[in-house]
Amino acid sequence: MFTLLPLPEIATVIQAHIANPGSRTVRCLLAKEAVTLVHGVQMASEAEFVTNLLFPVEGEAAFSAAEIVSVWGGRVVEIPRVEVVGEMIAKLARLGGAVKTRGSVENIIKGGGMYIGLKHEKISDGVATVEGWLVDGEVLLLRVGKGKFTVIQAI
């Protein structure tokens, strides 16, 4: 076994997994333990936060804009609020660097490869605006494909 957890705690986690395999309880615990051993408690907490943000389990999505910006750090793309509020998603995806060209964003949206917000809702229309997806009125989370994430902050 690759863990230093006591056996009773392992048994409890396994029972929780059996009761709800979709919650990824065992996998999340093992990942947290491995990251803690290698990188320390602080990095493990940040990794857990980012994982929950980017790959939420059903019903989990209670993150504040401040938390997202804090953990995302220097990778947050800051765009003036006047260019974010009321703007089309397709244009913001280009401004934020999630895609390079207008044609590519249109193809990605048509192919069903762009998701927005904490619940990762699929975008079906690039002319939709972002208001409903801004976290605390200031942060937008975009995903292109399976793994390209962009965080845009309206400043």
C-alpha positions in Angstrom: 0.0 0.0 0.0 1.3 3.5 -0.9 0.1 5.4 2.1 0.9 6.2 5.7 -2.7 6.4 6.7 -3.9 4.2 9.5 -5.8 1.0 8.4 -9.1 2.1 10.1 -9.1 5.3 8.0 -8.4 3.4 4.9 -11.3 1.1 5.6 -13.6 4.1 6.1 -12.5 5.7 2.8 -13.1 2.4 1.0 -16.6 2.1 2.4 -17.3 5.7 1.3 -16.0 4.8 -2.2 -18.2 1.7 -2.4 -21.2 3.8 -1.4 -20.5 6.4 -4.0 -17.8 5.5 -6.6 -18.5 8.7 -8.6 -17.2 10.8 -5.8 -13.6 9.7 -6.5 -12.9 9.5 -2.8 -10.1 7.0 -2.9 -8.3 8.5 -5.9 -8.5 12.0 -4.4 -7.2 10.8 -1.0 -4.3 8.9 -2.6 -3.4 11.9 -4.8 -3.5 14.3 -1.8 -1.3 11.9 0.2 1.3 11.5 -2.6 1.5 15.3 -3.3 1.8 16.0 0.5 4.7 13.5 0.8 6.5 14.9 -2.2 5.7 18.7 -2.1 4.2 19.4 1.3 0.9 20.3 2.8 0.5 23.8 1.1 1.0 22.5 -2.4 -1.3 19.5 -1.7 -4.0 21.9 -0.6 -3.6 24.1 -3.7 -3.6 21.0 -6.0 -6.8 19.8 -4.4 -8.4 23.2 -4.8 -7.5 23.4 -8.5 -8.6 19.8 -9.1 -12.0 20.5 -7.5 -12.3 23.7 -9.5 -11.4 22.2 -12.9 -13.0 18.8 -12.5 -15.9 19.3 -10.1 -17.9 16.4 -8.7 -21.7 16.8 -9.1 -22.9 19.5 -6.8 -19.5 21.0 -6.0 -18.9 24.4 -7.3 -18.7 26.9 -4.4 -15.6 28.9 -5.1 -15.1 32.6 -4.8 -13.3 34.8 -7.3 -10.7 35.7 -4.7 -9.9 32.0 -4.1 -9.6 31.3 -7.9 -7.3 34.3 -8.5 -5.2 33.5 -5.5 -4.5 29.9 -6.5 -4.3 30.6 -10.3 -1.7 33.3 -9.5 0.2 34.9 -12.4 -1.6 32.8 -15.0 -4.8 34.9 -14.6 -5.5 37.0 -17.7 -6.6 40.5 -16.6 -8.9 42.3 -19.0 -10.6 45.7 -18.4 -14.1 45.2 -17.1 -15.6 47.2 -20.0 -14.2 44.7 -22.4 -15.6 41.7 -20.4 -19.1 42.6 -19.3 -21.5 42.4 -22.2 -18.9 40.9 -24.5 -19.4 37.7 -26.6 -17.7 34.6 -25.4 -16.0 34.0 -28.7 -14.2 37.4 -28.5 -13.2 36.9 -24.9 -11.8 33.5 -25.7 -9.5 35.2 -28.2 -8.7 38.2 -25.9 -7.8 35.8 -23.1 -5.6 33.6 -25.2 -7.7 30.5 -25.0 -7.8 30.4 -28.8 -5.7 32.2 -31.4 -8.1 33.2 -34.2 -11.8 33.9 -34.8 -12.0 30.9 -37.2 -10.6 28.5 -34.6 -13.0 29.7 -31.9 -15.9 29.2 -34.2 -14.7 25.7 -35.1 -14.2 24.7 -31.5 -17.6 25.9 -30.5 -19.3 24.2 -33.4 -17.4 21.0 -32.5 -18.6 21.2 -28.9 -15.2 21.8 -27.5 -15.6 25.0 -25.4 -16.9 25.1 -21.8 -17.6 28.0 -19.5 -18.1 28.7 -15.8 -17.7 26.7 -12.7 -20.1 24.0 -13.9 -18.3 23.7 -17.2 -21.4 24.3 -19.4 -20.8 23.6 -23.1 -21.0 26.6 -25.3 -23.1 26.2 -28.3 -23.2 29.8 -29.5 -20.2 32.1 -29.6 -22.4 35.3 -29.6 -23.7 34.6 -26.1 -22.5 37.0 -23.5 -20.6 36.2 -20.3 -22.7 37.8 -17.5 -24.3 34.6 -16.2 -20.9 32.8 -15.9 -18.9 35.4 -14.1 -17.9 34.3 -10.6 -18.6 37.1 -8.1 -19.0 39.4 -11.1 -15.3 39.4 -12.0 -13.8 36.0 -12.9 -14.5 33.8 -15.9 -13.3 30.2 -16.3 -13.0 28.9 -19.8 -12.0 25.4 -21.0 -11.1 24.6 -24.5 -11.0 20.9 -25.3 -10.1 18.5 -22.5 -7.4 20.4 -20.8 -6.7 24.0 -21.8 -8.0 26.2 -19.0 -8.0 30.0 -19.0 -9.0 32.2 -16.1 -10.0 35.8 -17.1 -10.4 38.5 -14.4 -12.4 41.6 -15.2 -10.4 44.5 -13.6 
